[in-house]
């Protein structure tokens, strides 16, 4: 496994997620329509955006934690059992922190 390629992938994913988060945050700050019926629709949309924002923030935290693990040379070590996570699993889930056995 090429750790430099993995780091680049993680940094690219982090940049994409950060841009997406910025767009959602900006959208949530925009003013609502003066029409009550349109406000209801906009507020429903805001609820979806809030959940999406929370999911993206969680993913950003996972990516940052993984980058920390890469820097500390613990990237391929399971955070629960200290076993090897496995190249195949890391390629499929680049920011997993647990081996397949601990994931179950």
VMD Tcl script that builds the backbone (N, CA, C; Angstrom):
set m [mol new atoms 312]
animate dup $m
set s [atomselect $m all]
$s set {name element resname resid chain x y z} {
  {N N UNK 1 A 0.836 -1.180 0.000}
  {CA C UNK 1 A 0.000 0.000 0.000}
  {C C UNK 1 A 0.880 1.242 0.000}
  {N N UNK 2 A 0.567 2.156 -0.890}
  {CA C UNK 2 A 1.318 3.403 -1.015}
  {C C UNK 2 A 0.730 4.434 -0.058}
  {N N UNK 3 A 1.414 4.678 1.045}
  {CA C UNK 3 A 0.911 5.585 2.084}
  {C C UNK 3 A 0.819 7.015 1.576}
  {N N UNK 4 A 1.719 7.420 0.678}
  {CA C UNK 4 A 1.652 8.775 0.115}
  {C C UNK 4 A 0.409 8.956 -0.756}
  {N N UNK 5 A 0.066 7.925 -1.509}
  {CA C UNK 5 A -1.153 7.980 -2.317}
  {C C UNK 5 A -2.379 8.027 -1.403}
  {N N UNK 6 A -2.322 7.292 -0.313}
  {CA C UNK 6 A -3.424 7.298 0.650}
  {C C UNK 6 A -3.572 8.677 1.284}
  {N N UNK 7 A -2.463 9.286 1.664}
  {CA C UNK 7 A -2.502 10.635 2.243}
  {C C UNK 7 A -3.093 11.624 1.244}
  {N N UNK 8 A -2.682 11.523 -0.010}
  {CA C UNK 8 A -3.209 12.417 -1.042}
  {C C UNK 8 A -4.712 12.218 -1.212}
  {N N UNK 9 A -5.132 10.971 -1.214}
  {CA C UNK 9 A -6.564 10.655 -1.316}
  {C C UNK 9 A -7.335 11.257 -0.145}
  {N N UNK 10 A -6.799 11.100 1.051}
  {CA C UNK 10 A -7.456 11.638 2.240}
  {C C UNK 10 A -7.511 13.161 2.218}
  {N N UNK 11 A -6.433 13.802 1.802}
  {CA C UNK 11 A -6.416 15.264 1.712}
  {C C UNK 11 A -7.408 15.762 0.656}
  {N N UNK 12 A -7.495 15.057 -0.473}
  {CA C UNK 12 A -8.463 15.429 -1.511}
  {C C UNK 12 A -9.895 15.280 -0.998}
  {N N UNK 13 A -10.135 14.167 -0.322}
  {CA C UNK 13 A -11.479 13.915 0.234}
  {C C UNK 13 A -11.818 14.972 1.281}
  {N N UNK 14 A -10.849 15.333 2.105}
  {CA C UNK 14 A -11.056 16.363 3.125}
  {C C UNK 14 A -11.386 17.709 2.481}
  {N N UNK 15 A -10.676 18.060 1.435}
  {CA C UNK 15 A -10.940 19.318 0.729}
  {C C UNK 15 A -12.336 19.317 0.113}
  {N N UNK 16 A -12.725 18.200 -0.503}
  {CA C UNK 16 A -14.063 18.096 -1.090}
  {C C UNK 16 A -15.143 18.236 -0.027}
  {N N UNK 17 A -14.966 17.537 1.073}
  {CA C UNK 17 A -15.957 17.580 2.148}
  {C C UNK 17 A -16.029 18.966 2.787}
  {N N UNK 18 A -14.893 19.621 2.918}
  {CA C UNK 18 A -14.870 20.966 3.498}
  {C C UNK 18 A -15.597 21.951 2.586}
  {N N UNK 19 A -15.374 21.843 1.278}
  {CA C UNK 19 A -16.093 22.705 0.332}
  {C C UNK 19 A -17.597 22.461 0.403}
  {N N UNK 20 A -17.981 21.208 0.450}
  {CA C UNK 20 A -19.396 20.847 0.531}
  {C C UNK 20 A -20.011 21.389 1.827}
  {N N UNK 21 A -19.287 21.262 2.923}
  {CA C UNK 21 A -19.757 21.772 4.208}
  {C C UNK 21 A -19.928 23.292 4.161}
  {N N UNK 22 A -18.990 23.979 3.543}
  {CA C UNK 22 A -19.084 25.437 3.414}
  {C C UNK 22 A -20.327 25.850 2.633}
  {N N UNK 23 A -20.634 25.127 1.553}
  {CA C UNK 23 A -21.819 25.437 0.750}
  {C C UNK 23 A -23.100 25.231 1.564}
  {N N UNK 24 A -23.153 24.135 2.296}
  {CA C UNK 24 A -24.344 23.858 3.104}
  {C C UNK 24 A -24.493 24.899 4.201}
  {N N UNK 25 A -23.411 25.224 4.862}
  {CA C UNK 25 A -23.452 26.222 5.932}
  {C C UNK 25 A -23.914 27.565 5.390}
  {N N UNK 26 A -23.407 27.946 4.246}
  {CA C UNK 26 A -23.816 29.200 3.616}
  {C C UNK 26 A -25.299 29.173 3.265}
  {N N UNK 27 A -25.748 28.070 2.747}
  {CA C UNK 27 A -27.154 27.923 2.380}
  {C C UNK 27 A -28.060 28.016 3.607}
  {N N UNK 28 A -27.613 27.450 4.709}
  {CA C UNK 28 A -28.413 27.491 5.936}
  {C C UNK 28 A -28.503 28.900 6.509}
  {N N UNK 29 A -27.536 29.734 6.202}
  {CA C UNK 29 A -27.531 31.105 6.714}
  {C C UNK 29 A -28.376 32.058 5.875}
  {N N UNK 30 A -28.797 31.613 4.704}
  {CA C UNK 30 A -29.564 32.502 3.832}
  {C C UNK 30 A -30.945 32.777 4.424}
  {N N UNK 31 A -31.490 33.905 4.051}
  {CA C UNK 31 A -32.799 34.304 4.570}
  {C C UNK 31 A -33.906 33.489 3.927}
  {N N UNK 32 A -34.980 33.319 4.697}
  {CA C UNK 32 A -36.139 32.602 4.182}
  {C C UNK 32 A -37.082 33.559 3.473}
  {N N UNK 33 A -37.910 32.996 2.655}
  {CA C UNK 33 A -38.900 33.759 1.912}
  {C C UNK 33 A -39.904 34.398 2.870}
  {N N UNK 34 A -40.594 35.407 2.409}
  {CA C UNK 34 A -41.615 36.050 3.223}
  {C C UNK 34 A -42.935 35.291 3.151}
  {N N UNK 35 A -43.089 34.457 2.151}
  {CA C UNK 35 A -44.302 33.657 1.998}
  {C C UNK 35 A -44.277 32.490 2.983}
  {N N UNK 36 A -45.369 32.349 3.758}
  {CA C UNK 36 A -45.409 31.296 4.773}
  {C C UNK 36 A -45.347 29.903 4.160}
  {N N UNK 37 A -45.995 29.699 3.014}
  {CA C UNK 37 A -45.954 28.373 2.394}
  {C C UNK 37 A -44.548 28.051 1.905}
  {N N UNK 38 A -43.862 29.029 1.369}
  {CA C UNK 38 A -42.487 28.806 0.927}
  {C C UNK 38 A -41.556 28.611 2.119}
  {N N UNK 39 A -41.823 29.302 3.206}
  {CA C UNK 39 A -41.010 29.139 4.418}
  {C C UNK 39 A -41.087 27.707 4.932}
  {N N UNK 40 A -42.278 27.119 4.883}
  {CA C UNK 40 A -42.453 25.743 5.360}
  {C C UNK 40 A -41.578 24.784 4.552}
  {N N UNK 41 A -41.576 24.970 3.248}
  {CA C UNK 41 A -40.753 24.122 2.379}
  {C C UNK 41 A -39.274 24.358 2.653}
  {N N UNK 42 A -38.905 25.624 2.818}
  {CA C UNK 42 A -37.500 25.960 3.086}
  {C C UNK 42 A -37.042 25.379 4.414}
  {N N UNK 43 A -37.908 25.402 5.408}
  {CA C UNK 43 A -37.538 24.855 6.725}
  {C C UNK 43 A -37.375 23.337 6.666}
  {N N UNK 44 A -38.198 22.669 5.881}
  {CA C UNK 44 A -38.019 21.227 5.692}
  {C C UNK 44 A -36.680 20.948 5.012}
  {N N UNK 45 A -36.369 21.762 4.025}
  {CA C UNK 45 A -35.088 21.623 3.326}
  {C C UNK 45 A -33.931 21.857 4.297}
  {N N UNK 46 A -34.103 22.832 5.191}
  {CA C UNK 46 A -33.058 23.121 6.185}
  {C C UNK 46 A -32.817 21.934 7.106}
  {N N UNK 47 A -33.883 21.205 7.451}
  {CA C UNK 47 A -33.720 20.029 8.312}
  {C C UNK 47 A -32.860 18.978 7.618}
  {N N UNK 48 A -33.098 18.782 6.340}
  {CA C UNK 48 A -32.292 17.834 5.568}
  {C C UNK 48 A -30.845 18.316 5.497}
  {N N UNK 49 A -30.671 19.613 5.270}
  {CA C UNK 49 A -29.323 20.178 5.191}
  {C C UNK 49 A -28.589 20.061 6.529}
  {N N UNK 50 A -29.305 20.244 7.626}
  {CA C UNK 50 A -28.682 20.118 8.955}
  {C C UNK 50 A -28.174 18.694 9.176}
  {N N UNK 51 A -28.974 17.709 8.775}
  {CA C UNK 51 A -28.541 16.312 8.925}
  {C C UNK 51 A -27.351 16.012 8.020}
  {N N UNK 52 A -27.416 16.513 6.804}
  {CA C UNK 52 A -26.304 16.341 5.870}
  {C C UNK 52 A -25.046 16.999 6.421}
  {N N UNK 53 A -25.202 18.186 6.990}
  {CA C UNK 53 A -24.075 18.900 7.589}
  {C C UNK 53 A -23.460 18.070 8.722}
  {N N UNK 54 A -24.293 17.494 9.565}
  {CA C UNK 54 A -23.790 16.669 10.672}
  {C C UNK 54 A -23.034 15.448 10.146}
  {N N UNK 55 A -23.554 14.833 9.090}
  {CA C UNK 55 A -22.878 13.666 8.507}
  {C C UNK 55 A -21.527 14.052 7.913}
  {N N UNK 56 A -21.467 15.188 7.238}
  {CA C UNK 56 A -20.207 15.640 6.641}
  {C C UNK 56 A -19.202 15.990 7.734}
  {N N UNK 57 A -19.661 16.649 8.798}
  {CA C UNK 57 A -18.769 16.975 9.910}
  {C C UNK 57 A -18.195 15.705 10.539}
  {N N UNK 58 A -19.021 14.670 10.664}
  {CA C UNK 58 A -18.539 13.398 11.212}
  {C C UNK 58 A -17.496 12.780 10.284}
  {N N UNK 59 A -17.746 12.853 8.986}
  {CA C UNK 59 A -16.785 12.298 8.029}
  {C C UNK 59 A -15.477 13.085 8.049}
  {N N UNK 60 A -15.557 14.409 8.169}
  {CA C UNK 60 A -14.353 15.232 8.272}
  {C C UNK 60 A -13.555 14.852 9.512}
  {N N UNK 61 A -14.245 14.617 10.619}
  {CA C UNK 61 A -13.557 14.189 11.847}
  {C C UNK 61 A -12.865 12.848 11.652}
  {N N UNK 62 A -13.516 11.924 10.946}
  {CA C UNK 62 A -12.905 10.618 10.669}
  {C C UNK 62 A -11.654 10.782 9.806}
  {N N UNK 63 A -11.749 11.613 8.799}
  {CA C UNK 63 A -10.602 11.829 7.907}
  {C C UNK 63 A -9.443 12.452 8.683}
  {N N UNK 64 A -9.736 13.462 9.502}
  {CA C UNK 64 A -8.680 14.084 10.301}
  {C C UNK 64 A -8.044 13.088 11.267}
  {N N UNK 65 A -8.858 12.244 11.884}
  {CA C UNK 65 A -8.325 11.225 12.792}
  {C C UNK 65 A -7.439 10.249 12.027}
  {N N UNK 66 A -7.837 9.917 10.818}
  {CA C UNK 66 A -7.039 9.006 9.998}
  {C C UNK 66 A -5.721 9.651 9.596}
  {N N UNK 67 A -5.761 10.926 9.234}
  {CA C UNK 67 A -4.511 11.621 8.904}
  {C C UNK 67 A -3.578 11.667 10.108}
  {N N UNK 68 A -4.126 11.828 11.294}
  {CA C UNK 68 A -3.313 11.772 12.515}
  {C C UNK 68 A -2.683 10.393 12.680}
  {N N UNK 69 A -3.464 9.347 12.373}
  {CA C UNK 69 A -2.951 7.981 12.476}
  {C C UNK 69 A -1.847 7.735 11.451}
  {N N UNK 70 A -1.999 8.309 10.262}
  {CA C UNK 70 A -0.957 8.178 9.239}
  {C C UNK 70 A 0.329 8.820 9.738}
  {N N UNK 71 A 0.223 10.020 10.286}
  {CA C UNK 71 A 1.401 10.741 10.775}
  {C C UNK 71 A 2.079 10.023 11.946}
  {N N UNK 72 A 1.303 9.321 12.742}
  {CA C UNK 72 A 1.894 8.633 13.902}
  {C C UNK 72 A 2.249 7.176 13.597}
  {N N UNK 73 A 2.207 6.823 12.303}
  {CA C UNK 73 A 2.550 5.457 11.857}
  {C C UNK 73 A 1.675 4.382 12.488}
  {N N UNK 74 A 0.417 4.692 12.760}
  {CA C UNK 74 A -0.515 3.696 13.296}
  {C C UNK 74 A -1.699 3.482 12.357}
  {N N UNK 75 A -1.566 3.916 11.123}
  {CA C UNK 75 A -2.664 3.873 10.160}
  {C C UNK 75 A -3.222 2.470 9.959}
  {N N UNK 76 A -2.386 1.491 9.801}
  {CA C UNK 76 A -2.836 0.137 9.500}
  {C C UNK 76 A -3.030 -0.723 10.740}
  {N N UNK 77 A -3.005 -0.102 11.916}
  {CA C UNK 77 A -3.157 -0.840 13.172}
  {C C UNK 77 A -4.550 -0.585 13.726}
  {N N UNK 78 A -5.249 -1.663 14.054}
  {CA C UNK 78 A -6.600 -1.573 14.592}
  {C C UNK 78 A -6.586 -0.822 15.924}
  {N N UNK 79 A -7.485 0.135 16.056}
  {CA C UNK 79 A -7.530 0.936 17.283}
  {C C UNK 79 A -8.144 0.177 18.456}
  {N N UNK 80 A -8.757 -0.989 18.190}
  {CA C UNK 80 A -9.355 -1.776 19.279}
  {C C UNK 80 A -8.455 -2.919 19.748}
  {N N UNK 81 A -7.912 -3.684 18.787}
  {CA C UNK 81 A -7.152 -4.877 19.179}
  {C C UNK 81 A -5.664 -4.784 18.882}
  {N N UNK 82 A -5.220 -3.699 18.272}
  {CA C UNK 82 A -3.832 -3.494 17.865}
  {C C UNK 82 A -3.356 -4.467 16.793}
  {N N UNK 83 A -4.304 -5.165 16.159}
  {CA C UNK 83 A -3.953 -6.061 15.058}
  {C C UNK 83 A -3.853 -5.292 13.753}
  {N N UNK 84 A -3.491 -6.011 12.700}
  {CA C UNK 84 A -3.361 -5.420 11.371}
  {C C UNK 84 A -4.754 -5.227 10.760}
  {N N UNK 85 A -5.025 -4.052 10.234}
  {CA C UNK 85 A -6.327 -3.798 9.607}
  {C C UNK 85 A -6.419 -4.527 8.271}
  {N N UNK 86 A -5.367 -4.582 7.532}
  {CA C UNK 86 A -5.381 -5.284 6.250}
  {C C UNK 86 A -5.495 -4.319 5.092}
  {N N UNK 87 A -4.661 -4.537 4.095}
  {CA C UNK 87 A -4.597 -3.642 2.940}
  {C C UNK 87 A -5.919 -3.569 2.197}
  {N N UNK 88 A -6.566 -4.701 1.993}
  {CA C UNK 88 A -7.835 -4.719 1.268}
  {C C UNK 88 A -8.900 -3.870 1.945}
  {N N UNK 89 A -8.971 -3.974 3.255}
  {CA C UNK 89 A -9.958 -3.184 4.002}
  {C C UNK 89 A -9.620 -1.699 3.928}
  {N N UNK 90 A -8.348 -1.374 4.058}
  {CA C UNK 90 A -7.943 0.034 3.996}
  {C C UNK 90 A -8.169 0.623 2.604}
  {N N UNK 91 A -8.010 -0.189 1.578}
  {CA C UNK 91 A -8.279 0.303 0.228}
  {C C UNK 91 A -9.774 0.538 0.031}
  {N N UNK 92 A -10.601 -0.316 0.611}
  {CA C UNK 92 A -12.051 -0.171 0.486}
  {C C UNK 92 A -12.589 0.945 1.368}
  {N N UNK 93 A -12.042 1.051 2.572}
  {CA C UNK 93 A -12.478 2.050 3.554}
  {C C UNK 93 A -11.258 2.794 4.071}
  {N N UNK 94 A -10.763 3.776 3.320}
  {CA C UNK 94 A -9.488 4.413 3.673}
  {C C UNK 94 A -9.429 5.033 5.058}
  {N N UNK 95 A -10.567 5.365 5.643}
  {CA C UNK 95 A -10.465 5.955 6.970}
  {C C UNK 95 A -11.117 5.100 8.048}
  {N N UNK 96 A -11.079 3.798 7.820}
  {CA C UNK 96 A -11.484 2.897 8.888}
  {C C UNK 96 A -10.394 2.864 9.956}
  {N N UNK 97 A -10.783 2.636 11.184}
  {CA C UNK 97 A -9.813 2.577 12.274}
  {C C UNK 97 A -9.787 1.203 12.944}
  {N N UNK 98 A -10.611 0.300 12.423}
  {CA C UNK 98 A -10.681 -1.031 13.039}
  {C C UNK 98 A -10.569 -2.116 11.968}
  {N N UNK 99 A -10.044 -3.261 12.393}
  {CA C UNK 99 A -9.928 -4.410 11.506}
  {C C UNK 99 A -11.318 -5.006 11.280}
  {N N UNK 100 A -11.404 -5.929 10.357}
  {CA C UNK 100 A -12.684 -6.538 10.009}
  {C C UNK 100 A -13.284 -7.288 11.201}
  {N N UNK 101 A -12.440 -7.930 12.014}
  {CA C UNK 101 A -12.950 -8.665 13.164}
  {C C UNK 101 A -13.568 -7.728 14.206}
  {N N UNK 102 A -12.923 -6.614 14.458}
  {CA C UNK 102 A -13.444 -5.658 15.444}
  {C C UNK 102 A -14.638 -4.877 14.901}
  {N N UNK 103 A -14.748 -4.792 13.580}
  {CA C UNK 103 A -15.884 -4.082 12.976}
  {C C UNK 103 A -17.177 -4.861 13.169}
  {N N UNK 104 A -17.063 -6.180 13.308}
  {CA C UNK 104 A -18.252 -7.013 13.529}
  {C C UNK 104 A -18.659 -6.898 14.934}
}
mol reanalyze $m
mol bondsrecalc $m
mol representation Tube
mol addrep $m
